[in-house]
Amino acid sequence: MKKFCLFLFFLLINHINVCQAELSGKLSSKIENSIIKEFFPEYTKKTLYKNNSEILAIYDDDSLLGYIFSTWDIVKSLGYDRSPYEIIVGLNTNGTLSGAKLTFHTEPLFKHDINEEDLLDFVKRSRGINLLLPMKRVNRNEPIRPDTVHRGTISSNLMHEAIFKSARIIARTTGLLDENTASKLNYLIHEKQSWNQLKINGYIQGKQTSFKEVKDQLESKGFSPELSDDLNNNSSSLFSDLYIGLFSHPMIGKNIIAEYRYDKLLSQIGAKDHVIFLASNGYSHRGKNWRTTKSFERISIIQNDTKIKFTASDYTRLSTISANGAPKFKELSLFKISSNNNFIPSEDWGLELIYESKDGGSEKIILNYSINKNLVIIDPKAGKEIINNSIWTETWLQSKFRISILVVFLILLIFITIFQDYLMLYRKQYKILRICYLTFTLLWIGWYTGAQLSIFNILSVIKTPINGFDISYFLIDPLIFILLIFTIISALILGRGLFCGWLCPFGAFQELVTYIGKKFKIPQLFVSERLNSRLWSLKYFILLSIIGSSFISMETTYLITEVEPFKTAIMTKFNRGLPYVLYAIALLLLSLFLERGFCRYACPLGASIAIIGKLRFTDFLKRRKECGSPCNLCTSSCPVQAIPSNGKQKGKIIMSECFRCLDCQLEYFDDTRCPPLVKGKG
């Protein structure tokens, strides 16, 4: 097994290297004049930007028109199957995109399913995007974010994000943005640090002030400290414990809060806005009346001759700090600094905290802040910075209603699982509940939202050690992400059954067809236990074939994955080529005679979840010592033959083949059918 895993790892490395080899080479040799003319019609000459081979500067005689670059060179763009793709992008000097063209990809849907022209047109519609603006909601009349490609949401969203991120990098690297912005800072520098490391390196800077210091300062100005009870009673204790930092730099912000929260917050501000972090104990930096006045009178940011005040709209409250070893603070705050204030984060600035005593005296406490010079860009070529204006944050905001519905039904499924013993006492009502849930899974999760997991989701997880873990890739489709996380967790707890038996749209489709067949009294096929156990292994062979071929040729992988009818029956609603449609219909017709035949014997997704389920720590299904010997009632009632009637495992539930329909549990609790219970009554 170890040798096999090493062989697969070698094949994966080789596959990635082959794809990357197709994208290698200098930018100038990959870009044809026709592309430059398309992006910049007035172009007369091109040069490397300051000898940087990743950026081409485009001119009309001596007048700079803009820049051309590759998403692969700048952000190492990866697609739906975690294979590289390349988009050539043009950037105007005013911060808008002059054009974008997809030149290389291996996206599976657009190779075999969806018209590739849809994807090419989608990329072209990036023209006109303004990089200075934060992400907005989709609007067909404004090119802030091009409409995603129907049935190719993940691929198209990933490509749009790569275009946006790489364009912002180039804008800052070349200085297209105002020089008084974060273009002087290297936003790619980021590493995990503890609270003490942040302080030692000067990323977080602080000051402790005692009541005695404030009292002495007020006395020196002629105020009467005896009128201030707090000064007299606490003269030797701590007045304020204050820390500040430039939160909008990822070195600081991603250590203060989780990375996904950092991305979301920055996606809601403009490219020229900044955010500072403020933590304090003792004297409140927010004050008591800010909710009423909608302003923070006690604090100001001072830089040169500029004084910046904050209002409630600039404020975000934090509850905790993510950095290891961080102390607890009474108040944790984030304050946005608008670009209108001409704040320069690469230069020194300070926080002014004003204390007002009861007798009308006041004292200013100044905490100065100097940015760590390691974060400052000296050579523009060193500054490949990414403002994490992640597109997934907007996608989640737009999908709030769908997310809410899915979460409610997942919670319902959890309750069904927890209280299944109680539900088993009501056979008829439970059967109705299950049919209704499967109908919802097919109609809403499958056909309406298209949230059908596939083996490609598992391949993406498998390839993360090689391609690197990028949470934004998985978050790009919220419903798929939620289902994937729920499936993995539920498999580790209960096995494959919770997803395969309740949440897989095509699985639900098959079971509903079987239900109809039984209503019409269509005879059901019975597979001998010996043949049944041998057919079980077929899906694992298919899974290994898919994983192995993905390390050698994704084209071969795409062909093998067509064993999944999900795209035909669920994603495209049978709007595909005739061979695909006939195959999907054949599997559904098989369900009239053999319940979940595809799931039992051929589904690679089910096989992968079953493997994860091998690690489960419970099955939550009850058995008696009489099960299997002498009683075989559950064996005959199991619709997928997951309970053998002979052999070493007779009477036991084979959890890797169980779909948690709970028919065996209905028999277990039925005192009119279960022989041990019937005997006990007698």
N, C-alpha and C positions, 0 to 999 in steps of 0.2 A: 504493500500500500504506500509506503514511504517513497519507494522508487517511482511509483506511478504519479504521486503528487509532484515529485521533483521534475518528472518528464512534462507534466502539464504546465508547471511553472516555466520551464525552458521554452515551451511552445508559445506561451503567452508573451514572454519577453521578445521572442522572435517576431510574433505578429505585430507588436507595438513598433518594433524597429522597422519592419517593412513599411507600415503606414507612415512613419515619420520620415523614412527615406524618400517617399514620394513628395513630401513637403519641404525637403531640404533644398538648399541653394540660395543664392543671393536674391534679394527682392527685385533688383533691377533686371535680372535675367528672367524672372517669372512674369513680369508685367508687360503686356503688349501695348503698343502705342494706341491701339483702338480703345483700350480700357481707360487710358489717361485722357484721350479725347472725349470719351463719354462722360468722365467726371469733370474735366476742365476743358471745355471747347476752345478756349483762347490760348491753350498751352503752346509754348514754343520751345522750352527746354526743361530738363530735369537734372537734378544733382543730388548727391547724398547729403543728408542733413548733418553737417559738422562731422563728416566721415563716419556717420552711423549707418551701417548697412541695412538696418531695419526700417529706416524712414527715408522716403524720397521727397525732396522739396520740389514743387512744381512752379514754374515761372512763366509769365508772359513778358518776354524780354527780361528786364530787370525788376519787374513787379511780381512779388510773391503772391501766388494764387492759393496755395494750400499745401497739403501733404497727403501722401499715399502710403499705406502700410498694410500688413497682413495680420489678421487676428491670431494666426498660429504663432507668428514671431513674437507677438506682444503678450498674449495671455494663454498660450498653449491650449487652444479651444478643443474641447472634447464633446462628442455628440451623444445621442441617446444610448448607443451601445458602447460608450466610452472609448470610441475610436476617434482619431484626429480628423478635423476638417479645417478648411481654410477659406476665409472670406477676405477679398481685397476691398479696402475701404478708402474713400477719399474724404478729406476734412478741409473745409473752407477756413479762411483766416478769421471769420466772424464766429467760429464755434459751432457751425452747423455742418451736417454731413452732406457732401456733394455727390455721394453715391456709394453703393456697395454691390459686390458681385461674388456669388458663391462659385469657387473654382475647383474645389475638391471636397468630397464627402463620401461616406459609406453608410449613410442612414438607411436602416432596413425598410422602413415603411415606404420611403420614396424610391427604393430600388424595385420593389415588387408590388406595392399596393396603391399608393397615392401618386397622382400625376406629379412628376418631378418639376414640371413647369410651375406648379403652385408654390413650391419651395423657392425656386429661383425668383419668382415674382415677389414673394414675401420679402426676400432679402433686398431686392431693388427698392421696395417701398420704404426702406430706411432713409432714403434721401430726404433731407430737410430737417432731421431731428436736431433739436437744440440741446447741446450737452450741458449748458449752464443751468438748465431747469431741473428740478426734482422730478421723479417719475409721477405721471398723472394717470388717471383712468383712461381706458381705451376710448378713443373718439375717432370715428372714421373720417371726420373733416380736419383733424389735426394730426400731423405725422409725429406726435410725441412718442408713440409706441405703435408700430404697425400691427394690424390685426393678425392674430396667429392663424396658422393653417389648420383648417378643419380636419380633425382626426390625426393631426401631427403636432399637437400642442406642445409637447415636451421638446421635440427637436427644434421647432421654430422659436420657442421661448429661449432655449439655450443659445441659439444663434444670435437672437436679438441682444441678449445680455452680453455675449462676447463682443459684438459690435460696439455696444455702448461703453463697456469697460475699457476696451483697447483704445477707443477714440478719446476717452478722458485721460488715459495715460499719455497719449501723444500730445493732447492739448496742453498738459502741464509740462511735459518734457520739453516741448518746443517753445513754451512761454506764450501760447496764444491767449491764455487767461491773463487777467490783470496781474501785474508784477507784485501787487500788494496782497497776494493771496497765498494759499498753501503751495504754490508752484515751487517755493524755495525749500519745501520739506519733502523728504523721501518717505512716502506713505507705504512703501513695500516692506520697510523694516518692521518686523513684528516677531516677537518670541514670548513664550509664556514666562512670566516672572511672578515671584511672590511679592507681598506688600513691602517687605524689607528691601528686596532688590529694586523695586520701583523707587523707593526713597533713596537708596544708596546711589543709584544712577541718575538721580535728579529728575526722573519723570514725574514723580509726585514730590512736592515741596511743602513744608509745613512750619508752623510756629506755635509755641505754647506761651501763653501770657497769664501771669498771676493777678489776682485782685490787688495785691500790693503795688504792682507796677502801674496799674491804672489809677489807683488812689494817689500815688506819688505824682503822676503826671497831671492829675486834676489840681492837686495842691499847688504845683508850680505855676499854674495858670490863674491862681487866685480864687478857685472855687472852694466851697466849704464841704469837705467830705463827710462831716458829721451828719449832714442832711440826707446822706445816702446810706440806708441801713445795710444794703447788700455789700457795700465796700467795707463798712466798719465790721460787720459780722464775719466776713470771709477774707480778711486782708491777706492771709497766708495761703489760701487755697487757690486752685486753678480757676482762672477767669475764662479762658478760651483755649481749646485745642483745635487748631485750624489747619486744613490741608487743601491744596489746590493742584490742578493739573490740566493740560490741554487734552481734553477727552476726545476730541475729533481726530487725533492721531491714533492709529490702531495700536501702536505700542502701549499706549495708556488705556484707551477705551476698551480694547478687547481683553485687558486684564481686569478692568473694573467691573464689566458685565460680560455675560456670555456673548460669543461671537455673533450668533444669529440675532440677538437683541441689538447689538451694535450696528449690524447691517441694516436692520429695520429702521433704527433711529436716523441713520445717515441718509436713508432713502427718502426721508421726509423733509430734508432741507436742501437748499440750493448748493451748487458746487462751490460757491464763494463764502458760504456761511461756515461758522465754527462753533464748537461747543466746549465749555469749560466744566470741570468737575470741582465740586466744593463739598468738603466733609468737615463737620465740627461737633465738638462736645462743649458743654458749658453754655456760654452766652449764645443765644440763637442768632444765626446769620439771616434767617428769614423774617424774624419778627413775629408779632402776634396779629397784626392788622392787615397782612398782605392779601388775605382773601377778600377783605372789604375794599381796600384801596386799589387792588389789582396791580400793585407795584411793590418793589423791594427797596425800601428807603435806606436800609442799613448797609448795603453793599454796593460797590461800584468797581468797574475795571478801569485802571489808569494806564494809559500808554502814551508816552510823550505828552502832548497837550490835549489829548482826547480823554474824555471821561464817559464811560458807557454805563448806563443804568438799565435795569431789567424790569419787565412787566410779567404778569402772570402767563401771558402767551409764550414767553421765552422759557418757562420753567418746566422741568420734568423731575418728579420725585423718584428716588431710588430707595429700595428697601434694604439691600445688602450689597456687599462687595465680593466679587468672585475670587479675587487674588488670595492665595493661601496666606494665612497668618494675619489677615487684615483684622484690626480691632473693630469693635462695635462703636458706631457713632450715633449720636442722638439725631443728627440731621445729615442726610445725603441728598445732594441736589445736582442737577445739570442745568446749565443756562446757555441758551443759544445766543451767539453774537452775529447779528445780521451783517451782510456785506456792506450795508449802508454806513456802517461805523468805521470802515477802512482799517479794521484790525489786522495787524501783521503778526501772525503767530510765530514767525522765525525770529522776531525781535523781543527784547525784554518787556514785560508788562507786570502789573501788580494788582492785588486785590486790596481795596480799602474797606475796612469794617469800622463803622461808627458806633461808639458806645455813648448813650445818653443817660446821665445820672438823674436821680430824683430831684435835685436842686437846680436842674437846667444846664448843668455842665456837660460837656461832651469831649470825647477823646477818640482820635483816629488811630486805628491799628493797621499798619501797612505790611502786607506780605508780598514780597517781590518774587517773581518767577522768571527764570531764564531757561530757554529750551536747551536740551542736551544737543551739543553740536554734532553728535553722530547722526542726528535726524535731519540735519540741514544739507541740502544739495548744493555742492560746489560746482560740479560738472553736470550740465543738463543731461548728458548721456547716462549718468548714474541714477537718474530719477524716474524709474518706471513705477509710478504710483497709481494705485487703484482706489478711487472713492467707491466704497461698496454700496452703490446705489442699486441694490440687488432687485432684479425684476420680480423675484419670487415674492417679495413683501407685498407688492401691488397685487399680484395674483391671489394671494391669500385674502387681502382686503376685499377684493372683488368677489371672492367665493365664500364670504362669511355665511350666507344663507345655506348654501350646499353643505358646507362644513358642519353647520349646526344640525342639519337633518341627519347627516351621516353619523355624527357623534351620538345623537339621541338613539338611533337604531343600534349602534354598537353597545351603548349602555343597556338597551333592552335585551340584547343578546347575552350580555354579562349576567343580567338578572335571571334570564331563562336558565342559564347554566348553573347559577348559584342555587336557585329554587326549583331545580328540575325534579327533585324527589316529590315536592308538593304537586307540581304540575302533572306528574305521572298518575296521580289519583283521578285525573279527569281526562280520560283517553280521547274522547270525541273533541273536547275543547282544545286539547293540545294539538291534535291533528289539524284543526282549522287554523290555529295560530301558526303552525309550521308552514302550511300552504300559503298563508298570507305573507309570511316573512320571505319565503322563496319568491313569491310574485313581486314583492318590493325589490328584492335583489336583482331580479331579471329586468324589470321595467325601469326602475329608477337608477340603481347603481350601474347596471349594464347599458341599457339602450339610451337612457336619458343623459347620464353624466359620462359614460364611456370609461368608468373606473374599473376596468378589468385588468387584474394583475396578469402578467405573462412571465415566461421563463427569462425574457430580457431583463426584467427587474432583478431577478436572481443573478444573472450574469453581471449586471452593473455592480452588485455587491461583491461578487467574487473578484472583479477586476480592480477594486479600490486599492489593494496593496501595491499594485503596479502603477496605476494612473494617479494615485493619491486620492485622499478622501476630500470631497468637496460637498459640503452639506447643501449648498445652494442648488446643486444638480438634482438631488433627491427632493428638495422642497419645491421644485418648479411646478409640480402638479400636486396640489394639497391633498386631494382625495386619494390619489395613488399612494402618496407618502403615508397618510394616516392608516390606510388599509395594510400597507407593507409592514409598518411598525406593529400594528395590532396583530397581524398574522404571525410575525416572528415571535412576539411575546406569547401569544396564545399557543403556538406550537411548542415553545419551551415549557409551557405549563401543562398543556393537555394533549398535545399531538396535532396532527394535521386536520382533525375533524372539524374544528370550529370554522376554519376558512372554507375548506373544501365542501363541507356539508351545509353551510349557511350563507357564505359571503361570495362565493364564486358564481358570477352570472350564468356562465355556460353550464356549470354543474346544476344550478337551479333550473335552467332550461330543460336539461335532460330529465330531472326528477319530476318536473311538471308534466312532461310528455309521458313519462311512465305512469303517473297518476291518472292521466286521461286514458291511457291504454288499459289500465286495470278497471277503470269505470266502465269501459266497453268490453270487459272480460276477455281481453286479448291474452292468450296463453303466454306465460313467462318461461323463458329458457332457463334451464338449470345446468350449470357447468360443474363437472365432477370436481371434487375437492383436490384431487391430484393435479388435474389440468389447471384448475383455478390458481393454485399456488405457483405453478410454473409461469402462468401468464402474468402474475403480479410482477415478476422480475423484468418484463419487457419494458416497462416505463423507466426503470433504472438504467437499462441499456441505452434507451433513447436519450436520457439525461446526460449520461457520460459522453455519448456521441456529440451532443450539442456543445458541452463544455470543451471537449477535446478539439472539435473542429473550429471553435472560436479562437483557439490559439494558433491555428494554421491558416484558415480562410473564412472570413466572415460571409463570403458569398455562399459557401457550403453550409454554414450555420443557418443562414436565412432559409435555405431550402429545407433543411431538417426541421426547423421550427415551424414549418407549415403543417406539421403534424398537429399543432394547436389550431383548432378551428375558431379561436376567440375573435380574431380580426374579422373573419367572415360573418359569423353569426351574431356577434355583439358589437364590435367597433363600427363595421360598415353596414350592419343590418342587412346582410346578404347582397349588398351592392358591390359585387366583385365579379371576376371572371367566372365563367361557367364551371370549370373544374373545381375551383374552390367552393362554390356554392353546392355543387353536387356532393362533394365530400362532407361538408357540414350537415347537409340534409340527411345523408346516409347515416351519420352518427346519431342524429336525432331519431331517425326511423328505427335504428337499432335499439334505442331507449324504450321503444314501445314493447320490446320483447325481453330486453336485458337491462336492468336498472343500472345506470351510470357505467356503462361498458367502457367508454373512453376514459373516465376518471380512474377506473379500477386497473386498467391494463396499459394505457398509452400516454397518460398525461405527465409530461416532464416537470411541470410546475408542481403537481401533487407529489411527485417523487422527491423533489428537492425539499418540500415542506415536511414530508415524512421523515427525511434524513435529519432535519432539524428537530423533529419530534422525538427522535431517539434519545435526546437529552432531557426529555420531560421528567418531572418529579412526581406527577400524579396523573391519574386518568379520570378520576371523578365518576367512574361508572362502577356500580355495585355488583358483586357476584356472591353466590352461595357455594358451599362445599358440594352441594348436589348438582351444580351446573356442569354439564358434560357427562356426569355419571351419577345417577342414571338419566337425569333429565336433559333433553336436547330441544326444549321448546324455543329457547332463544336462538339456537342454531338455525332452526327452520324459519324463524320470524325475521332474521337479519336479511334485509333485501340485497346486501352486497356480499354475502357469504364471508363475512369477516370473523365468524366464530366456528372453528373446525368441530366436527363431530367425532373425530378419531385422531389418533396420533398423540404425541407428547403434549400438544397444546389444545387438546379437545376441551371444549367448554370455555376456553379463555378467549378474550376479545383481542384480536390482532390490531393494536392501536394504529399501526402504520397503514392499515387498510380500512379503518373505521371512519365513517363520515358523520358520526354523532347524530344520527337521525333519532336515536333514543328509543327505537322500537323494542330493543332488548330490555330497556328499563321499564317500558310500559308493561311488559310481561312479568318482570321482576316484582312489581308492586301490585299486580292484578291477582287478588285472592280468589278469583273465579277461574283462573287459567294456570297460574304457576303451581305445579304439583306440590312442592313443599308447603306452600301456603294453604292449598286446598286440603292437604293431609292434616295440617295443623288445625284447621277449622273443624275437621271431622272428629 
